[in-house]
Amino acid sequence: MMRTLVFSLLLQLASIFVLIAQDTGIRGVLRDAISREPLPGATIISGRLQGTTSSIEGTYSLPLTIGKHVVRFQYIGYKTVIKDLFLNEGQWIELEILLEPEARQIDQVVVSAGRVEQRVAESTVSMSVIMPSRYTMTHISGAQELITKSPGIEVIDGQASVRSGSGFSYGAGSRVLTLIDGLPILAADAGSIRWGFLPLENLAQIEIIKGASSVLYGSSALNGVINFRTARATPEGRTSFYIESGLYDSPSNPDWKWWGGSIRSFGSVSFSHLKKYGNNDLGISLFAVNDPGYRRLNNDFLSRLSISLRRQNSRNPSLEYGLNMLVGYNDKRDFVLWENAVTGALKQAPSTAINLKGTFFAIDPFIGYRQKGRYSHDVKMRIQLSDNKFPDSPAQQSLALSFLTDYQSWYSINERWNMNVGFFQYVARVQSRFHGDHSALNMAAYIQADYALGQKMKMVGGLRAEHNSMNGEADKLVPLFRAGINHMALSHTFIRASWGQGYRYPSVAERHAATTLGAVRIFPNQVLQPESGWNTEIGIKQGLSFIDWDGMVDVAAFYMQNKDMIEYLFGSYPDPVSGLSQPGFRADNTEYSRVYGAELEFMLLRNSTRFNHTLSGGYLYTYPVEFNSFTGLNTDKFLKYRRKHAARLSFNTRFRSIEPGIDIYYRSKILNIDDVFLRPDSRENIMPGFFDYWGKNNTGYFLADLSVAWHITGTYKLSFVIKNLTNTEYMTRPGDIRPHRNFSLRISGLF
């Protein structure tokens, strides 16, 4: 408090001395952008000691010299406003500044936990929220990289795992459901996440539910949910762009550098626009990236276009309708197996290097009718088409078309009871020489009730009935349940407990895919059964507010148990054509698993007159083991492709126009992998040199990313990022060496 008073006094004295010498400057009033109330004690700064504070009525007057000035308007709990000004002799500029409140971490609003808006602190399940500033600062342009660098989650070669709930399954199936505005965007054939076609432009935030969420979201939400929520347009509008260029350094092992003296460079461009025109909202974004890759035969070119149209009925503002469209094209080669561990770890075996030319299209019409605080009705649809062509391997081509409809209604029965009811239908048709021709159907109905016991306790209970069929063969009707409670023990202390069931029906690829990739053979399993499980946790979320700091800390203990887990196992299986048994991998119901664990997540923000600090991070401990389904006792065998420890620590600050930051990541060693990569009779045929390499290098790793940005003006920014600063060598699954040190430079603008 004393430091703030002294600083304000110095600003006032400096203003008096400038006022004596000059008759030029700015004046006006600062107000809350929502309530329009004046903001007393706000700080107005230009340069080092040119500044003042607003009066009790929110007014200010700041004498300035003739010429250009960059003026910052700051107030604790509000977003900073920066103005570029030019003053002529004798000129006073009148400015009314509207500052937007910056929601405290404990007060963030989410929709994924209960499919209706609520404060994140009042959720009965663990949730993480990622804001756009998190990935723009660190030059993350792909959803897969963003999610794997988030607390409690790891993406292994495209497979997302929340709290060690999933492993590595050769690109088929997902236990984590990915959504755009509440609608699934999984591939209809493989059931995998289409990471490249998830737009990061024009997003409000990304919400991650940790734990079984099948009651609200159905199959594939067995392990969690990732919901990409698009931003709503404003009358002021927002237009942004960036152009980025980067290059890969040499790997730490000089024997692995295969590209000679040339430079391995990459680049990307992005443009987005979001604005309200009368009763119409328009959002449009474009993105393209070209990355020849740090590994041979692992190139990636991707482009996407998204368009969002929304209209509010002029006669009845409660009625809204519109559509979203997403179009993408991808030309790439995925890395499967290396040539050898000595000189070819960054060279893909040519027999596994298959070129994919993929096209993706989705159109989502929607209509909604709501009376705020009373009820709402929403109908959302999606028509999704994906066309995967393999010029060098026509036998693997696949065309998948799907159509889904989601109806949801919410009612406020009284001040204590809320009801959420919904119906869901999903139809898919796959035509493929790889999978064969197949059809799939998923239908579900769910109901959830929320009850408020006074002002401090909220309880929730839900039921879902799930029906699946493939090729006309129906699965049994599956009932799923969830329950949870949240208690506000103190004004900023929230204690929660939850229990929920999860369920996942096999994908077309897991049951029917048959192919050969180099020395790896994949076999179909047409009798593969669904997997299921449940998750329970207890947690506490504590809001923090002291001096200039604001933030939250969240601690949770959890337990997951699953049965009939679908894992790819190596063995001898009958060829679907010849009937002769051959070695290879096949999806089977094998594991009965348990995961015990605890997670810590925190975020702290500090805004002062000179610095804006952000400190965030998390730590995850898991104990993932198989158990005997007959005795109920744990075995001594760890689940494959899981770790015990993972941690992240991020810090960034801003001083005037400079914004540096650092992100540090740690992951412990992988506990278990497929025996085929370690057995003497098979390891060298599949991956030469891997056995010795794994024994020496599976020790865990630290990573560090360094970033610095220069805000040239209030509109333009120049930023530089070094990823994998220490040039650490690490992998996430056998043969998949992750990117070594790389540099990128980006120029961006926000209007």
N, C-alpha and C positions, 0 to 999 in steps of 0.2 A: 504493500500500500504506500509506504513512504517513498519507495523508488518511483512509483507512478506519479506521485505528487511532485517530486523533484524534477522529473522529466517534463511534466506539463508546464512547470514554472519556467524552465529553460526555454521551452518552445514559445511561451508567451513573451518572455524578455527578448528573444531573438526577433520575434515579429514586430515588437515595438521599435527596435533599432532599424529594421528594414523599412518600417512605415515612415520613419523620419526622413529617410533618403529617397523613397519612391512613392509615386502616386499611381501604381499599377498593381493589379492582383486579381484575386478571385474571392467571391463571397456567395453566401447562400444558406441553405439549410439541409441537414441530414435527417432522413426519416426512415422508419421501418417500412419496407416495401409492401407489407401486407396490411398492417394496421394504420399506416400513415402517421403514427405517433413520432414526435421528435426524439432524437437520440442525443442526450447530453453526454459530454465527456468523450465523444468520438475523436479520433486522431486524424489530422490532415497533414501530410508530409510531402515536401518537395526538396530533394537534396538531403544533405546531412543535418543541418540545423535550421532549415527553413520549414516551419511547421506551426501548427496551432491546435487547439482543441475546441470542440463545439460547446456552446453555452447551454444553460438549463433549458432553453427553448429550442435547442438543436441548431442554432445559427452559428456561423463562423465567418471570419474575415482573415484572409491571408495575403499580405503584400508580397509581391514577387517582382523580380527584375524583368526587363524587356527580353523577349525571345522565347525559346522552346522550354517546356517544363513537362515532367512526368509526375503527376500528383496521385498519391495513394490515400484513399479514404478507408479507415480501418475502425472496427468496433468489435470488442470481444463477443463471440457468439454469432457473428455475422460474416458473410463472405466479403472479402476485400474488393473494392472497386478501384480501378486504375484509369486515369484520364490522361491523354496526350493533348497538351495545350500549347498555343502560341499567342503571346501577348505583345500588342503594339504599345507604343508610348501613350501613357495616360488612359489606358484601357482597363476597365474592371469587368470581368466576366461573371455573370450570375449563373450559379449552378445549384439545382435541387438534386441531391443525391439520394437515391433509394437503395438501401442496403437490404439484401435478402438474408433472412435467418439461416444459420447453418445448424442443421439438426444435430443434437448431441448423439453420441454413439448409442446410448441407451434408448433413445427415442426414435431410432430408424424404423421406418415402416416397411413391412414385407407382406407378401401375399401367398408365398409358396407353402408355408407351414399349415395353413387352414383353408387355402384357396379363397380367402377374403382378406382385406387389409387389416393388419394389426401391428402393434409395436413389437419389435423383435424381442424386447425384454419380456413380453407377455406370452411368448410362444412356449409350448410344452415340450418341444424338441430342440436339439442343438442345431443352430443355423450359423452360417458364415455369410457375410455380405461383402461383395467386391465392388468398389466404385470405379468408374472409368479412369480416374486419376491414377489408380494403382497400376494399370498396364500402359497408359500413354507415357508415363514418366520413364519406364524401363524399356521402351521400344518393343513391347510385346504386341504382335499383330495377329497371332494365332491363338484360338481358344484352347488348344491342347497344351501349349506351353504355359498359358495363364493358369489353367486349372492345376497342373502338376506343381506349380510354384505356390499353391495356396495351402494353408495349414490343414493337416489331417487328410490330404488327398495325394494320390500318386497316379499318374497315367503311364502304364507300361505298354509301349508299342500300340497305342490307341485304346487300351483297355483301362477304364477309370476304376480306381479302387478307393473307397471311403473307409478309413479306419481299418485297413487290412481285410476288408470284406471280399475282395476279389483278387485274382492273380493275373495270369497271362493265358489267353485262350485263342491264340493264332488268328485274331481279327474277327472272330465270330461271337455274337452274343454280347450283352452288356448287362451287368447287375445294377448299373447306375443309369437312371432315365434322364435324358437330356430334353429340355423343353425350350421353345421360344414362345413367350407370352402364354405359357400354360399348355401348349400343344406339343406332343412328342415329335422328335425329328430324327428317329432312328431309321437305319436302312431297312427296307421291307424284306430284303433277302437274307442279309447276314445278321440283322438285329444289332448292328454296331453303330457307334456314334459317328456322324458325319462332321468331323471336327472342322475341316476346311471350309464348310459352307455355313458355319455359325458366325453371323456378323457381329463384330465388336463395335461397329459404327452406330451412332444414334441409340446407344443403350442408356437406360437410367441406372441399372445396377444388375448384378448377377447374384442370385440367391441359391445357397447350397444347403440342402437338408441332409443331415448326417444320421443315417439309420433307416430301417425299413419304412417305406412310405407307400406300400401297395394299396392300402385302404383308400387313399385319395387318388392315387395315380396309376394303379394297376400293375400289370406285368412289366418287368424290367426295373421297377423301383424297389427291388429286393434289398439293395444296399444303400440307396439314397437317390436324391434328385438334384439336378442342376438346372435352374430356370433362368434363361436370358430374358430380362424384361426390357422392352423398348421404351424410350422416353416419350413423353407427351409433348406436343408442340405448344409454343407460347406465341402471343402476338408479336413479341420482339424478335423472335426467331433466332436461329443459331446456324452458322455455316462454318465448317472447319475443313482443313486439308492437311496433308503432310506428304513430303517426298523424302524417302530414306535410301541411303546407299551404305553398303557395308562390305567387309571382307573377312575371310578366315585367316587366322595366324597359322603357323606350322604346328603340328601336334608335338607334345612333349617327347614322344618317341620318334627320333629322326628317321628310323627305318620305315615308319608308316607313311611318310610323305610321298605320295605317288604322282603328284602333278608337276614335278620339276620346278622350273623357275617362274612359272606363270602364277597369276593371282586368282584365288577362288573368291569371287565377289558375288554379292546378291543385292537386290533392291526391291522396294515396294512403294506403292502410291495409294493414297486414300483421299476420298472426298465425301462429304456428307452435308446435307441441308435439311433443316427441320423448322417449320414455321406454320403458324395458324393464319389463314386467310379468311376472315369473316367466320363463318361456321364450319369451314373446311380446314382439316389438318393435312399437311403434306410433308412426307419424309422420304428422302432419297439418299442412297449411299452407293459408292463405287469403291472397289478395292481390287488390287492386283499385286501379285508377288512373283518374282522370278528368282529361284534359288538353285543354281547348278549343283550345289551340295558340297560338303567337305569330304564325302565318300564317293568313290567311283560308281557309276551307274545308280545314282540315287538323286536324280534331278527332280525338281518340283516347280511347275508353273500353275498358278491358280488365279482365277478372277471370279468376282461375284458382284451382283447388282441386287439391291433390295429397294423396294418401293412400298410406302405405307400411305394409304388414303383413309381418312376418317371424316365423317360428316355428322354434325349435331343438327337434328331437325329444328328448323327455325320456328315452327309452330309449337312443337313439343320438345323442349330441351332435354327431357328425360330419355328421349330416343336417340341412339347413336348407331351408325352402321358404317361399313367400309370394307376394305380388303387389304391384305399384305401380300406381297409377292417377293419371292427370292429365286434368283437364277444364278447358276454357277457352272464353271467349266474347269476341269483339272486334267493336266497332262503331267504324269509323274511315273517314277519307278520307286516302289517301296523296297527298302533294304531288308533282306531275309537272312542270308548266311554270308559270312566272310570267306575269303579264299584260304587264309591261314593266319595264325597268330603272330608269326615272325615278321613278315613284310606285307601281308595282305589283310590286316585287320580292318582297314578302311577301303578295301576293294571288295565289291560284291561278287560272289561267284556268278559267272555269266549265265549258268543254267537256271538261276533263280531270278534273274533280272528281267522282269516282265513289264512292258510299257502299258500303262493304263491311260485311256482317254475317257474321262467320265463327265457326263452332263447331268446336272441336277436342276429340278424345277419344282417349286411349291407355290401354290396360291391359296390364301386363307381368307375367304369371306366371313364376315361376322356381323352380328346385330345384337344390341343390348338395350335393355329398358330398365331404368332404376329410379327409385324414389329414395333419396339419401336418408339413411337411418331407418328405413322401413322394409324395403325389399328390393331385389334385383333379379333380372332374368338375362341370361347370356347364352347365345347359340354361336359356336365356333366350328368351322369346318376347315379341312385341309385336303387338297388334292396334291399328291406328291409323286413325281416321276424321277427315277434315276436310271440312266443308261450307261452301263460300263462296257466299254469296248477295249479289247486287247489285240492290237494289230498283229503282234507276233505270236499270239496264242488264241485263235478264235474259239477254241473249245471252252474257254473260261468266260465268255461274254454273258452278260446278264441284263435283262430289262425288267424293272420292278415298278409297278403302279399301285398306289394305295389311296384309299379314301377314308377319312374319319370324320365323325360328327360328335361334338361334345356339347351337351346341354347342362347348364348349372343354374340353379335358383337359390337365392338366399333370402331368408325371412327373419325379421326381428319380431318374435312373438310378443315379447314384453321386455322390460328393462333388464331382465335376468336371462331369458332364453333366446338363443338364436339357432336357426336350423339351416343346414346346407344340404341340398339334394341334387343329385346329378345322374345323367345317363350317358353312356359312351358306347360308340360302335366303330370298329376298325375293320376294313376289308382290304386285303392285299392279293395281288396276282403277280407271280414271278414266272418269267419265261427265260430259260437259261439252258445252255448246253453244259454248263458247269454244275448247277443245282438240279436241273430238270425243270419241268413245268409244274408249278404248285400254286395252291390257293390257301389263304389263311383268313380266319374270322375271329374277332375278339369282341365280346359284348359284356357290358357291366352296368350295374346300378349301385349307387352308394348313397348313404345318408350319414350326416354328422350333426351332432347337437353340442352346442356350447352353453354352459351354465355359469353365471356369475353369482358367487355367494358373497354378497356385499361388494365392497369396492376393491378388496384385496385378493380374493381367491377366484380363479377361473378353472373350470373343469371341462374336459372335452371327451366325447366318446363317438366312435364311428364304426360303421359296418359296410362292407362291400361284398357283392355277389359277382363272381368272375366266371365267364364261360369262354373257352377257347376251342377251336377246331382247326385241323389242317387236312386239306384234301378231302373234306367231308367227314373225317373221323373226329367225333366230338370227344373232348375231355370232360371229366365230371365237373359239375357246378361246384365252385370253390368259394366258401365263405371266409372272409378276412375281417379281423377286428383290430381296433386301436383304442387306447385310452390314455389320458394325460391330465396333469394338474399343474397349475402355476400359482404360487403364493407370493405376494409382495410383503415380505417380512418387515422391511423398512422402506423409506421413501425411494431409495435407489438400489434396493436389494431384492432380487427375484429368485426364488427357489422353485425348481421344476422337477417333475418325474414323469416318465412316459413308458408305455409298453405298446408295441405294434408288431403285426405280422407282415411278412413279405412273401412274395410268390413270383416265379418267373417261368414262363412257358418257353420251350426251346425254339430257336430260330430255324428257318428253312435250311440255312447253311449247316447248322449243327447236326441236323438229322439227315441231310441229303447231299452235302458237298463231297465230291470225290475228285482229287487232283494230285499232281506231283510237282513239287518245287525242288529241283536239284535232287539231293539225297533224301528229301523229306516227302513222305507219302501220306496223304490225308484220306481216311476212309469214312463212309457214311454210317449212320446208326439210326435206322428208322424206328427203333423201339425206345429211343431216348425219352425219358420221363421228365416232367417239370421238377424244378427245385423249389424249396420253400424254407422258411425259417422265421425267427422272431428276434426282436431287439428290445432291450430295456436300458434305461439310463436314469441317473439322477444328477442334477447339475445346479449350479448357482451362478447367476450373472449379477455382477456388482458394478453399478455406475460410479464413476469417479469424478470429483470436481473439487479442485483445490488450487488456490491462487489463480494462475492463468491457465491451468491444465484442465482438460476435459477428456473423458474416455471411459473405458469399461474393461473389466476382466471377467472371463468366463472359464469356469472349471467344471468338468463333467467326468463321471465314472460310468462306464458302459459295459454291456455284455451282449454278445450276439451268438446265436446258435442256429445252424442250418443243417438240413438233411437232403440227401440225394443231390449233392452239389455236382454240377456239370464241369468236368475237367477233361482235358485232352490227355490220354494215356498212351504210352508207347507199348506196342505188343504185336502179335501176329494175328492179322484179320483177313477174312475172305474177300477176295477181289469181287466187286459187284458184277463184273462181266464174266470172268473166267471161273470164278468160284474157288480158285486156288489161294491158299493163305500166303500172305506176304507181310513183311515188317512195315510198321508205320504208326501213325497217330489216329486216334478216334475219340470222339466225345462220348463220355460214359458217366453214369450216375455212380459216383464212388465215395466221395468224401462226406463224412459227418463231422462238421467242424464247430469249434467254439473259438471265439475271440474275446479275451478279457482286455480291458484297457482303461486308460485315463487320458484326458486331453486338457490342455491349457491354451487359451487364446486371449490376447489382450491388444488394446489400441489406446494410445494417448496422443492428444493434440494440444499444442500450446501456441497461442497467437499473442504476440506482443507488438509493441510499436516498431521493433526492429527485426525480429525473427519470427518465423512460423515453423514450428517443429512438429514432426509426426514420427512416433515410435510405435511399432507394431510387431507382433510375432506370435509364435505358438510352439507348443511341444506336444508330441503324441507318443504315448507308450502303448504297445499292444503285445499280447501273448497269444498268437494264433496257432491252435493245435487241432489235430483230429481227435475224435473220441469214438469209443466202441459203442455201437448202437444197442448192443445186447446188455452189456454191463453198465453202461452209462458213465464209465470212467475214461479219463483222458489217456491217450497213448503218448508215447515219447516222440511222436513224429510231428514236425512242424508243417503247416500248410505251405504249399509252394509259392514262390515269388512274393513273400511277405518279409517285413522287417519288424524289429522290436522298437526302434527309436527313429523319430524324425523331428526336426526342429527348423524354425525359420525366425530370423530377426531382421527387421528393416528399419532404417532410419533415414529420413530426409529432412532438410531444412531449407528455408528461403531467407536470404539476406539481400534486401533491395531487389535487384534484378537477377541474382544468381541463386540457383537451386541445385545443390549437390545431394546425392543420396547413395546409400549402400544397402545391398540385400545379401544376407548370409544364409546358406542352407546347409543342413546336415542330415544325412541318412545313414543308418547303420547297415551292416552287411545283410545280404539276402540269406534267409535261414535255410531254404531248401529249393531245389530245382528238380527237373525231370531226371530220373536215373539214366536215361539213354545218353545224356551228355557226359556221364561220368563212368559208365561201364566200359571195361577194356574191349569188349567185342563190338562196340558200336560207336564210341565217341569219335574216333579219328575219321570214320567214314562220313559222318555228318558234319563235323566242324573240326578240321585239323588244328591241333595245338591248343584247343580250348581247355582241356583238362588241366594242363600245367598252368596255363594263364589264370584260370579260375582259382586254383589253390593259392596263388600268390597275391591276387588282386581283389578278391572278394573280402574286403576289410572295411567297407563303408567309405564315405567321402564327405568333404566339405566343399562347398562352392561359394563364390562371391561374385556379385555383379555390381559394377560401379557406374554411376550416372551423374551427369552434370548438365544443367540447362541454363541458358542465358535468355531472359525475357527481353528481347531487343526493344519492343514496345509493348503496350497493352494488348496488341493483336498478334505479333509475330514472336516466335520462339525458335532458338537454335539449340539442339541438344545432342549430346555425345554419350554413348554407352559402351562399356566394355563388359561383355558377358564371359563368365568363367575366367575371372581375372588371374587366377593362379595357374591356369592351363591344366586343371586337374583331369586325369584320365579315369573314366568311370563308365559303367554300363548298367542297364536296368533289366535286361534279360540276356541269355546267352547269345553272344555275337553281335550285340547291338551297342557299339561304342558311341556314346553321346557326344554332342559337339564340343570341340576344344575351344580355346580362346578365340573370340571374334569381336570385331569393332563395327560400330554403326554410327552414322551421322544423319540427323534428321532436321529438316526445316519444316515448321508447322505454323498454321495460322488459325485463329478463332475470331469470327466476326459476330 
